[in-house]
Amino acid sequence: MTIQGPFFSLANAAEYCGYKSPEHFAELLRGYVVPKHGPKRNRYAKSVLDAFMAYPETFSRDAPARRYVPQKVVA
């Protein structure tokens, strides 16, 4: 998966995914491993959110661990 922006804060990511409450969206994300980006690791890439909304089971905490492979970020 290629990581592509724009990058959203939690509130903007919740709105993009159709949730009215950022708190509810944060609660939902606790059950999944969704990568965060940015210097403070507090941004979600649009491409990652699209993949999460399409196939949330691939981000499940129970999914098998994968080896970290750095990926090119395209803005």
Protein Blocks (a to p, Z undefined) as FASTA:
>chain_A
ZZddddddfklmmmmnopablklmmmmmmmpccddedjkopaccfklmmmmmmmmmlmpf
kbccdddddddddZZ
